[in-house]
Amino acid sequence: MITTELKVEKIAQSKIGDVDFDNLTFGSIFTDHMFECDYIDGVWQNPKISPYQPLTIDPSAKVFHYGQAVFEGMKAYRDDNDDIWMFRPDQNQKRINISAERLDMPAFPKDLFFEGLTALLKLDKEWIKKGDDSALYIRPFSMATETCVSASAANQYKFMIICSPVQSYYTGDVRVVFADKYSRSANGGVGYAKAAGNYAASFYPAKLAKEQGYDQVVWTDADKHEFLEEAGTMNVFFRVNDTLLTAPTSDRILDGITRKSLLEIIKADNIDLEVRKVSVTEIVEAAKKGELKEMFGSGTAAVISPISAFSHGDYSYEMPTMEDSFAKHLKKRLTDIQRNKSEDQFGWRYKV
Ligand SMILES: *Cc1c(COP(=O)(O)O)cnc(C)c1O
């Protein structure tokens, strides 16, 4: 029977007592419940919340063969009054459907997204801990479940939301390599989508970077490797003297919600900002002249990750330590809004 009414099956006994919340490895422990909904015969149906558990999926499901899979990443926070907040979840809801469209997957309806999300968070709210270091990382995703190995878009899908308690992870010392051989995305490609395959394709170049003592790759344009685009799962900002630079988004660059929120804060705080193509040459020149003051990545997982060094070809550069760091200022501004510690001047908070 087709129904769009949310069914809830609660866990008999919570697993929360077994979790050491002071020693969490990012994204490895999951809460008591999960949300799922299936797309069959052109209709999203049977939304349900059930105890977190493995799925049984046929080996011929198209997701395993052709990678039709998209995801999102968002967070929920508990403030000192025990209210639960999210940050611009409407943006994630829109973006997963933008990603889905590019992979010829069906959009997931907004009302079901928010109904499933809020019901799941209310059920697992004890997993959202107080404190500046704690958050619940939320992972919505969608995948092709049709059982058939012919190479075409599936006619069946499963949408899910799972949640993982996290501590703000220490990213103090991110060292990056500017890509000069590999690419993560192409013109007309899927770079702007949070498509699973984008990440699979980035792991090998990232491994090579690690072998050279770096943590991540900053991707450049696929044509000439001339312009700096974004890091692994983060958009990237450069501070040259007192001006912040970041690339405009495009079909190769993911439109990060952290990035676009930072742009608003930067403008409101009257920090000089240029959203334009940023060339490898100008950043290397700025570094040589001592004008490159900061580099940082922006994304939901770490909010802002300061970058402490970069390498490009034979050239390598260690960033100076800044007293009046823009990264630090912006991280505080944004996390204070996210955690209900400051006025929400942009209307970004969402009370669960
Ligand atoms: C998720 C992601 C980002 C950051 O997006 P946010 O919405 O800020 O979390 C940036 N680049 C890539 C490739 C990503 O996957």
The ligand as an SDF file (V2000), in Angstrom:
LIG
                    3D

 15 15  0  0  0  0  0  0  0  0999 V2000
   30.1720   20.0870    0.9770 C   0  0  0  0  0  0  0  0  0  0  0  0
   31.2540   20.7260    0.1670 C   0  0  0  0  0  0  0  0  0  0  0  0
   31.6760   22.0430    0.3850 C   0  0  0  0  0  0  0  0  0  0  0  0
   31.1720   22.8840    1.5260 C   0  0  0  0  0  0  0  0  0  0  0  0
   29.7940   23.0980    1.4990 O   0  0  0  0  0  0  0  0  0  0  0  0
   29.0360   23.5500    2.8220 P   0  0  0  0  0  0  0  0  0  0  0  0
   27.6380   23.7490    2.3700 O   0  0  0  0  0  0  0  0  0  0  0  0
   29.6840   24.8010    3.2710 O   0  0  0  0  0  0  0  0  0  0  0  0
   29.2040   22.4490    3.8100 O   0  0  0  0  0  0  0  0  0  0  0  0
   32.6050   22.5830   -0.4800 C   0  0  0  0  0  0  0  0  0  0  0  0
   33.1340   21.8550   -1.4830 N   0  0  0  0  0  0  0  0  0  0  0  0
   32.7780   20.5800   -1.7110 C   0  0  0  0  0  0  0  0  0  0  0  0
   33.3730   19.8410   -2.8510 C   0  0  0  0  0  0  0  0  0  0  0  0
   31.8260   19.9770   -0.8880 C   0  0  0  0  0  0  0  0  0  0  0  0
   31.4870   18.7090   -1.0900 O   0  0  0  0  0  0  0  0  0  0  0  0
  1  2  1  0
  2  3  1  0
  2 14  2  0
  3  4  1  0
  3 10  2  0
  4  5  1  0
  5  6  1  0
  6  7  2  0
  6  8  1  0
  6  9  1  0
 10 11  1  0
 11 12  2  0
 12 13  1  0
 12 14  1  0
 14 15  1  0
M  END
$$$$
